[in-house]
Amino acid sequence: MVTKLNGIATPFGALTMELKISDDGRSAKLRVEPLSDSSCKNIIVHLNGWTKDVGEKVIKLNPRKHNEFTIPIKL
């Protein structure tokens, strides 16, 4: 399964992101493209409720860089 947003308007510029669930359903790969407005300091992804109970419950992404992150999913 894949969920995509392509160029969705935000106060910080167009948001392009993709969340792709692995074939076995045990992880998801999140990809977020850079935002154009330099005033955005972080992109925050909340993980509560759908990830395994390991590590942080929040991911902070750099809005000026291409971000890719693999997230373990709680089954």
BELMO-V358312 format. One record per residue. N is the residue number from 1. RES is the residue in three letters. OMEGA is omega in radians with two decimals (NA if undefined). BURIAL is I if it has 16 or more other C-alpha atoms within 10 Angstrom, else O. D_CENTER is the distance of its C-alpha to the mean C-alpha in whole Angstrom. Layout:
# BELMO-V358312
n->N res->RES omega->OMEGA burial->BURIAL d_center->D_CENTER
n->N res->RES omega->OMEGA burial->BURIAL d_center->D_CENTER
This chain:
# BELMO-V358312
n->1 res->MET omega->3.14 burial->O d_center->15
n->2 res->VAL omega->2.98 burial->O d_center->12
n->3 res->THR omega->-3.11 burial->O d_center->11
n->4 res->LYS omega->2.91 burial->O d_center->11
n->5 res->LEU omega->-3.10 burial->O d_center->11
n->6 res->ASN omega->3.05 burial->O d_center->13
n->7 res->GLY omega->3.13 burial->O d_center->15
n->8 res->ILE omega->-3.10 burial->O d_center->14
n->9 res->ALA omega->3.02 burial->O d_center->16
n->10 res->THR omega->3.07 burial->O d_center->15
n->11 res->PRO omega->-3.09 burial->O d_center->17
n->12 res->PHE omega->-3.11 burial->O d_center->16
n->13 res->GLY omega->-3.09 burial->O d_center->16
n->14 res->ALA omega->3.13 burial->I d_center->15
n->15 res->LEU omega->3.02 burial->I d_center->11
n->16 res->THR omega->-3.12 burial->I d_center->10
n->17 res->MET omega->3.10 burial->I d_center->7
n->18 res->GLU omega->3.04 burial->I d_center->7
n->19 res->LEU omega->-3.07 burial->I d_center->7
n->20 res->LYS omega->3.12 burial->I d_center->10
n->21 res->ILE omega->3.13 burial->I d_center->12
n->22 res->SER omega->-3.13 burial->O d_center->15
n->23 res->ASP omega->-3.13 burial->O d_center->18
n->24 res->ASP omega->3.09 burial->O d_center->19
n->25 res->GLY omega->-3.08 burial->O d_center->17
n->26 res->ARG omega->3.13 burial->O d_center->16
n->27 res->SER omega->3.08 burial->I d_center->13
n->28 res->ALA omega->3.06 burial->I d_center->10
n->29 res->LYS omega->3.11 burial->O d_center->8
n->30 res->LEU omega->3.09 burial->I d_center->4
n->31 res->ARG omega->3.13 burial->I d_center->6
n->32 res->VAL omega->3.13 burial->I d_center->6
n->33 res->GLU omega->3.14 burial->I d_center->9
n->34 res->PRO omega->3.03 burial->I d_center->12
n->35 res->LEU omega->-3.04 burial->I d_center->13
n->36 res->SER omega->-3.08 burial->O d_center->17
n->37 res->ASP omega->-3.09 burial->O d_center->18
n->38 res->SER omega->3.13 burial->O d_center->18
n->39 res->SER omega->3.08 burial->O d_center->19
n->40 res->CYS omega->-3.07 burial->O d_center->15
n->41 res->LYS omega->-3.12 burial->O d_center->15
n->42 res->ASN omega->2.88 burial->O d_center->12
n->43 res->ILE omega->-3.06 burial->I d_center->8
n->44 res->ILE omega->3.08 burial->O d_center->8
n->45 res->VAL omega->3.13 burial->O d_center->6
n->46 res->HIS omega->-3.04 burial->O d_center->9
n->47 res->LEU omega->-3.07 burial->I d_center->10
n->48 res->ASN omega->3.00 burial->O d_center->13
n->49 res->GLY omega->-3.11 burial->O d_center->15
n->50 res->TRP omega->3.07 burial->O d_center->13
n->51 res->THR omega->3.05 burial->I d_center->13
n->52 res->LYS omega->-3.12 burial->I d_center->16
n->53 res->ASP omega->3.06 burial->O d_center->18
n->54 res->VAL omega->3.04 burial->O d_center->17
n->55 res->GLY omega->-3.06 burial->O d_center->16
n->56 res->GLU omega->3.07 burial->O d_center->14
n->57 res->LYS omega->3.13 burial->O d_center->13
n->58 res->VAL omega->3.03 burial->O d_center->10
n->59 res->ILE omega->3.04 burial->O d_center->8
n->60 res->LYS omega->3.14 burial->O d_center->9
n->61 res->LEU omega->3.08 burial->I d_center->8
n->62 res->ASN omega->-3.07 burial->I d_center->11
n->63 res->PRO omega->-3.13 burial->I d_center->11
n->64 res->ARG omega->-3.12 burial->I d_center->14
n->65 res->LYS omega->2.99 burial->O d_center->12
n->66 res->HIS omega->-3.09 burial->O d_center->11
n->67 res->ASN omega->2.98 burial->O d_center->8
n->68 res->GLU omega->-3.08 burial->O d_center->7
n->69 res->PHE omega->3.06 burial->O d_center->7
n->70 res->THR omega->-3.06 burial->O d_center->9
n->71 res->ILE omega->3.04 burial->I d_center->9
n->72 res->PRO omega->-3.10 burial->I d_center->13
n->73 res->ILE omega->3.09 burial->I d_center->14
n->74 res->LYS omega->3.12 burial->O d_center->17
n->75 res->LEU omega->NA burial->O d_center->19
